[in-house]
Amino acid sequence: IKGGKKLAKLKHENLFQVTAVENETWPFWQVELLEGKNLEEGKPTESGYSCCQVLELARPLLGLLDYLRSEKQKIGAFSQSTVIVNEDGKPIVAHMEPYFADCEAEAEAEDEELKKAQQADLLSLAHMLEILTEEHGRPPQFDELLHSLRENGGNLELSLTELSAKVEEMTADFPCKEGWQLNTEGDNTEGVPSSDNEET
């Protein structure tokens, strides 16, 4: 119940919503129904995701991390199985492990613990982005992006700021096919960048 109440306070378009927390007859949470496929199921092609497709996923997920930082919360870990892409192509994190402050801990120690947890979220996101682009291949700029995320992980604000700027820059360099979506309707090829937009 305690965890459910914490999650119910969080409101972000890229995070699943806890819509009710009850403790009358028995304790339970009620969450919104998410329709779509996770990143494992929604792979657009046999060769996986292109870098531009992954960048389109990364931007809102970075925004979510920024929001959770302001709320003094964490994801716990990113994974392909817990990020759902809905029919509009929006990634939604469908699972998180709420952070509970230690009432007996000093404020400085508590802040350090949360900072480490949020840093781990960034590293986890970098790892997921790396896995998503393994089969399709990555240009050097994308590897630099991952390196920047990992190297600057100790400075959370700097990481999010720099990474967001790099994502914007790279998206301009590798524009996606207009209106691309992940494979949420079964076996289709929608989401494959046109030959003019493929990375070189």
TASUL-V776295 format. One record per residue. N is the residue number from 1. RES is the residue in three letters. D_CENTER is the distance of its C-alpha to the mean C-alpha in whole Angstrom. Layout:
((N,RES,D_CENTER) (N,RES,D_CENTER))
This chain:
((1,ILE,25) (2,LYS,24) (3,GLY,20) (4,GLY,20) (5,LYS,22) (6,LYS,19) (7,LEU,17) (8,ALA,19) (9,LYS,19) (10,LEU,15) (11,LYS,15) (12,HIS,12) (13,GLU,12) (14,ASN,8) (15,LEU,9) (16,PHE,12) (17,GLN,15) (18,VAL,18) (19,THR,21) (20,ALA,24) (21,VAL,25) (22,GLU,28) (23,ASN,31) (24,GLU,34) (25,THR,35) (26,TRP,32) (27,PRO,29) (28,PHE,26) (29,TRP,23) (30,GLN,22) (31,VAL,19) (32,GLU,18) (33,LEU,19) (34,LEU,16) (35,GLU,17) (36,GLY,15) (37,LYS,14) (38,ASN,12) (39,LEU,11) (40,GLU,14) (41,GLU,16) (42,GLY,15) (43,LYS,16) (44,PRO,18) (45,THR,20) (46,GLU,22) (47,SER,21) (48,GLY,17) (49,TYR,15) (50,SER,16) (51,CYS,15) (52,CYS,15) (53,GLN,13) (54,VAL,10) (55,LEU,11) (56,GLU,11) (57,LEU,7) (58,ALA,6) (59,ARG,8) (60,PRO,7) (61,LEU,4) (62,LEU,6) (63,GLY,9) (64,LEU,7) (65,LEU,8) (66,ASP,11) (67,TYR,12) (68,LEU,11) (69,ARG,13) (70,SER,16) (71,GLU,16) (72,LYS,17) (73,GLN,14) (74,LYS,11) (75,ILE,9) (76,GLY,11) (77,ALA,9) (78,PHE,6) (79,SER,8) (80,GLN,9) (81,SER,11) (82,THR,9) (83,VAL,7) (84,ILE,10) (85,VAL,11) (86,ASN,14) (87,GLU,17) (88,ASP,16) (89,GLY,13) (90,LYS,11) (91,PRO,7) (92,ILE,7) (93,VAL,6) (94,ALA,10) (95,HIS,11) (96,MET,11) (97,GLU,14) (98,PRO,15) (99,TYR,17) (100,PHE,21) (101,ALA,23) (102,ASP,26) (103,CYS,29) (104,GLU,32) (105,ALA,30) (106,GLU,30) (107,ALA,28) (108,GLU,28) (109,ALA,27) (110,GLU,24) (111,ASP,23) (112,GLU,22) (113,GLU,21) (114,LEU,18) (115,LYS,18) (116,LYS,17) (117,ALA,15) (118,GLN,13) (119,GLN,14) (120,ALA,13) (121,ASP,9) (122,LEU,9) (123,LEU,11) (124,SER,9) (125,LEU,6) (126,ALA,9) (127,HIS,11) (128,MET,9) (129,LEU,9) (130,GLU,13) (131,ILE,13) (132,LEU,12) (133,THR,15) (134,GLU,17) (135,GLU,20) (136,HIS,20) (137,GLY,20) (138,ARG,19) (139,PRO,21) (140,PRO,22) (141,GLN,20) (142,PHE,17) (143,ASP,18) (144,GLU,19) (145,LEU,15) (146,LEU,14) (147,HIS,17) (148,SER,17) (149,LEU,14) (150,ARG,15) (151,GLU,19) (152,ASN,18) (153,GLY,16) (154,GLY,19) (155,ASN,19) (156,LEU,16) (157,GLU,17) (158,LEU,18) (159,SER,15) (160,LEU,13) (161,THR,16) (162,GLU,16) (163,LEU,13) (164,SER,13) (165,ALA,16) (166,LYS,16) (167,VAL,13) (168,GLU,16) (169,GLU,19) (170,MET,18) (171,THR,17) (172,ALA,20) (173,ASP,22) (174,PHE,20) (175,PRO,20) (176,CYS,19) (177,LYS,21) (178,GLU,22) (179,GLY,20) (180,TRP,18) (181,GLN,16) (182,LEU,15) (183,ASN,18) (184,THR,18) (185,GLU,22) (186,GLY,23) (187,ASP,24) (188,ASN,24) (189,THR,23) (190,GLU,22) (191,GLY,19) (192,VAL,21) (193,PRO,21) (194,SER,25) (195,SER,27) (196,ASP,28) (197,ASN,24) (198,GLU,23) (199,GLU,23) (200,THR,26))
